[in-house]
Amino acid sequence: MKEKRINKKVFFREYLEKQLKNAEFRKEYDAVDTEVRLAVEIAEARETAGLSQAELATALHTKQSNISRIERGAQNMTVGMLGKIAKALHCRLEIQIRHA
């Protein structure tokens, strides 16, 4: 018997909170802290802007799969690309280096 899937929107923050309850996921998440935090911030800014990954991709003249990689922290980005993403999301890019 096939399971029926209900088309339900899942927000990234809700998904992340659920995943962080898994100890192994949490350990890996903490190991890649900077990349993951940046990916989460981009995903949240996109959701706040009310854009889908496909819509953001269109604004950036790229593919939705590239936005997916960015939001998973699996894409190395330049400062220039971060600036383009911020502009497309009507945000300001701030980069800081702080003492730990």
C-alpha positions in Angstrom: 0.0 0.0 0.0 1.4 3.4 -1.0 1.6 6.2 1.5 -0.3 9.3 0.6 1.8 12.5 0.8 0.3 15.7 1.8 1.9 18.8 0.2 2.9 20.7 3.3 5.3 23.6 3.4 8.1 23.0 5.8 10.2 26.0 6.9 13.9 25.5 7.2 14.1 26.7 10.8 11.6 24.1 11.9 13.4 21.4 9.9 16.8 22.4 11.5 15.4 22.4 15.0 14.1 18.9 14.5 17.4 17.7 13.1 19.5 19.2 15.9 17.8 16.9 18.3 19.8 14.0 16.7 23.2 13.9 18.5 25.2 12.8 15.4 23.6 15.5 13.3 24.4 18.1 16.0 28.0 17.0 16.2 28.4 17.4 12.4 26.5 20.7 12.4 28.8 22.1 15.1 31.9 21.0 13.1 30.9 23.1 10.1 29.6 26.0 12.2 30.4 28.9 9.9 29.2 27.3 6.6 26.0 26.1 8.2 25.2 29.3 10.0 25.6 31.2 6.6 23.4 28.6 4.8 20.7 28.9 7.5 20.8 32.7 7.3 20.4 32.6 3.5 17.5 30.1 3.7 15.8 32.2 6.4 16.2 35.5 4.5 14.8 33.8 1.4 11.8 32.6 3.3 11.3 36.0 5.0 11.4 37.6 1.5 8.6 35.1 0.5 10.7 33.6 -2.3 11.1 30.0 -3.4 14.5 28.6 -4.3 13.4 28.7 -7.9 12.4 32.4 -7.7 15.7 33.3 -6.0 17.6 31.3 -8.7 15.8 33.3 -11.4 16.8 36.6 -9.8 20.4 35.4 -9.6 20.4 34.0 -13.2 21.3 30.5 -11.9 19.6 27.2 -11.3 17.4 26.2 -8.4 19.8 23.3 -7.7 22.6 25.9 -7.0 20.4 27.6 -4.4 19.7 24.3 -2.8 23.4 23.6 -2.5 24.0 27.0 -1.1 21.3 26.5 1.5 22.7 23.1 2.5 26.1 24.6 3.0 27.5 22.5 0.1 28.5 25.4 -2.1 31.6 27.5 -1.7 30.7 31.1 -2.4 32.6 34.2 -3.1 31.9 37.5 -1.4 30.6 38.7 -4.7 28.0 36.0 -4.8 27.0 36.7 -1.2 26.5 40.3 -2.2 24.3 39.3 -5.1 22.2 37.0 -2.8 21.8 39.8 -0.3 20.7 42.3 -2.9 18.2 39.8 -4.4 16.8 39.3 -0.9 16.7 43.1 -0.2 19.2 42.6 2.6 22.5 44.2 3.5 25.6 41.9 3.6 27.8 42.3 6.7 30.9 40.3 7.2 32.8 40.4 10.6 35.7 38.7 12.1 35.5 38.5 15.9 37.7 37.2 18.6 36.5 33.8 19.9 
